[in-house]
Structure formats: structure tokens, C-alpha cells
Amino acid sequence: MDFLGEGLRRAVALLLSGDVEVYGIALLTLKIGLIATVFACGLGIPVGFVLATRPFWGRRAALTVVNTALAFPTVVVGLLLYGLLSRRGPLGGVEWLYTWQAIVVGDVVLAFPIAAALAAAAVQGVDPRIRRTAETLGAGRWRTAWTVAREARFALAAVITTAFGHVVAEIGSAMTVGGNIRGQTRTLTTAVALYTSQGDFGLALALGLILLLLALLVNVALQALQGRGHA
Amino acid sequence: MLELVGVRHRYDGRVVLDIERFAVPPGAGVAIVGPNGSGKSTLLRLLALLERPTEGEVRLEGVAVAGAAARRRITLVEQRPVLLRGTVRENLEFGLQVRGLRRTEVNRRVENVAARLGITPLLRRRRHELSDGEVQRVAVARALAVEPDVLLLDEPASSADRAAAQTLYRALAEERARRPLAVCLASHQLEDAYRWADDVRALAEGRLSPVTPENLFRVELPATGSGGDLKHVCVGTIEIAATTDKTGPAILAVPPTDIFVSREPLASSARNVFTGRVTRLTHQRPGTVQVTADVGVELVAVVTEEAARDLGLTPGGPVVFSFKASAVRVF
């Protein structure tokens, strides 16, 4: 217990002292998390809408693929991406391997199916009469989608929160394509893994606490946004 | 003219609608009557271009149509309508805003239609603050606000009380008097259907019936009755007694289940007793028989299979139909 208590005391001290390394890692994680979430949700939510509302050939198969991709191991995504971005790979020319951009790409690949599958479920959960009402009153495709989205706003906010949570919490892909380089690609999860293996439990715990705090802040922010709306 | 042509519509491989041709002419009032599950709502959704028929097409002015542009000329009010997120006013504005109308025109139309439907006091309320009947009136107002060429109504008075239903029908009549508006109404109640009785069609198991609903007669009601509201009205070669304070042109309806069937006239309080011959016995649903008889006019009654057997009813055999004057419904 002393061991845990000591670790916690060290963590609080590091957070209160404004440790440059700790906050640098946190800021990089936040940057990567936000960018990846924007891309994953920006692509995934519209795809979810289409999967939920538009009948097309292969729709069922597409839903199965998206749902299967939810359980894609993060380290396997990292491995595939490593193959693509390495010098000998087809995308080696962009020289993104061991950069924060590579981590973003990996996170987008991982969070996209989450956004698509959960958005499809959220839209399917909206009373079908809402869509029919918007359409019969003359709304076009975009206005109808917006009307349905307004009804599903709580579920769609949960999609964004889940995607962000997944992105900041994943380690497999970030470690493989980012390389855990100090000051460049070291994120909260890769740093926690590193410092724990090095026996620096206090630092690892401090970073873990920040990770929890980030997830909490995003949730609170989204709930505050939802709270502004009325029925 | 809005038409369904050669439509066979399926859900999971099962044919739910099979209609060679169904038309709603410009400015017409068409009513579709049929029991729940007969396909009325599906038919209206196809007409509203909210679903594409599995086979066949929807035509507007003779041209096959689909999509948002054509949909703007047709508006459907569903049986249990929902309001969109926001206030009643925002709901009324929705269809006008998507048409890009100017703010002053939007306000004018919203206030006008709200006054006609008696929902002005509700304009600032949200959907969870309204009763089912109020939601239905708002939904009709929302549909009328966009001034469609064709208004489709699915059981429009199902959630409304009598007074609210009167307001709703009065507003629809005013709208039709004001401009050429075709109304197609689906209902399981004949009373609803005959308010718009330019043309009444029966729908059963997805097919439009070639016959009109049973025991309906267009009559001219006399100004005075023989006693109180009891009036005797000539229908073909017989006289039907009905209790009503109405006068002039009307529709008489005798519900088949309200007709008492016997082999010989019985002493009873029924003011209508007609002797005739059975023309047809039809097994309608398990356990029931539809008895069609010529008693001067053709009347249809429904009895149980057991009663038909006990009475020994056979085509061509004698039969007596009796019903009370109060059983006759007048529209």
C-alpha cells in the first residue's frame, strides 16, 4: 500500500509542479486525440448515416465489416500501417513513420469503424417517423439528415466521446508506428507503459491520472453542449 | 392527378399491396376504408413518395415521379404523427423554410394556419407539452402550411376528441373551398370516409375492392319526422327508419353486425323489418358468415357460422333482416 500511496503522492506533486515533460506528453496526446477524433467521426458518422438510412446492394455486408472492425486489434492495425509507411512500403515516400501524424492515421483507422457502427445504431434508434416527416414536408437529403441528427444528438455525442476515449487510450498502434520517441511521439499510453517498465511508478501514475482527466473533460464538455438543447 | 399504376409492393417477400390503378384526381376527395392492417398506411406512404413501390410506379400528372422535388407537392399526415424537435411554431415553419420562403411570408402562413386549426395558444409549446389530439392538429396544420396539391391523411381523427375532430374537418373543408386541394383520407371509420365521399374505395388485404362498403345509401332526408327525430327514408323500394335531426342530402349506413337475422318476422322493438331472399353466403373470416339478401335493396348482415347453420340459411331461401332505427348511422 505504501508503494501505491507513494506513487500517488509523486503523481500529484508532478501535476502540481507543472512538469514540462508530463504536460508536453499530455498536450501531444490531446492534439493527436482531437485530430484523429475529428477525422474518424467526420468520416464515420456520415457513413453510419448512409448504412442506417439508405438501402443499397451490399449494405448488410458493409455493416458486418464495420462491426467486425470494432474488434480489430490495435497492434495489428499498427503492424499493417507500419508495413505501408516503412521505407520499403507503398507509402514510404511520405516519411510519416515514427511521427505523430502516423499515430493519427492509425487512430483514425481504429476509431472510424467505431464512429460508423455506433452512428448507424444511433440513427437506427431514431423514430422512423421523424425522417418521413422531414421528407414529406419537403426536406431534401441533407436537411432530412440534419433533422434526424438533431433527434439522435445524445447518441451521436456518445459516439464522439467513445471515439475520443478509444483514440487516447489505445497503445498498440501508437507504439508501433509512433515509436514512443521522447518529445516527438510519446503519448500518455506509451509513456505509462515505458515508465512502468522502468519502475517509475509515480510518473506512470501521474500520466494515467491525466489520461483519466482528459476523458472526463471531454465527457463534461459534450454533456454541457447537450444540456443546451431542449426537446 | 396523383396515381399508383401497376403497383405490387412487398415487405420481406410478402405482397402487402397489389393495385392495378388508383388515382387521386386534382381537387378530389378520395377516401380509402378498410380494417387495420389492410394496407392503407402503406398505400399512403407510396403516394407520398416516402417509399418506392417494389413494382410499378407513382405518377404525377401522368409522369413517373420519385424524390424530393415531386414530394413537395404531396404531404402526408401519419396516423400517429410526431412533431420535430422544437416548438409548435418551429414545426409549422419547417416546411416553409425548406422551400426558402421569406420570413414575412413564413410568419403570415404560420399565423393563418394556426388560427384556422385553433392552435394559436400552442405555438410556443414543445412536443412533450401537448396531448395526442393537439399533436394531430399541429401535424395537420404543419401539412396545410406548405399548401400541397395533395394532402394525404391517415386516420386524421384517431387521436382527436369529437370537438377537435370537428375543428379539423372544418379547417380541411375551408382549405378545399379556398384552393384546389386534393384530399386522400384513409380510415377504418365510414363516418370519416364519407365526409370526403367524392369517391370511397375499400381496401382489404392489400387489394382495392371493386365494391363500395356494404349497406350505404345516398338519400334525401325529409325536413320533419313522424315523431321526434324518427324519419322514414325511401331507399329503393323500401323505407328505412332512422333517428336523426339532419335534413337534406345524406348517407345512411347500416352496420352489418347490427342487423338481426331470422327466418320469420319477430315481435321486437326494431323499426326496420324487411323480408327477402338470401342471394349470397360468404365465409368472410373464420367463424363468421356474410349474408347478402335482396329485401327490396341489397343488404348485408354478418352472423356466426353456428347461427347461419341453425337458421338453415341457403341461397334463395327466405330471410328476415331487422334493425333498430338508432342503429342506422347518418352522415
Interface residues (C-beta under 8 A of the other chain):
Chain A: D127 R129 I130 R132 T133 A134 E135 T136 L137 G138 A139 G140 R141 R143 T147 R150 E151 G229 H230 A231
Chain B: R45 A48 L50 A68 R71 R72 I74 T75 L76 E78 R80 P81 V82 L84 R85 G86 F94 G95 V98 R99 R126 R127 H128 R142 A143 V146
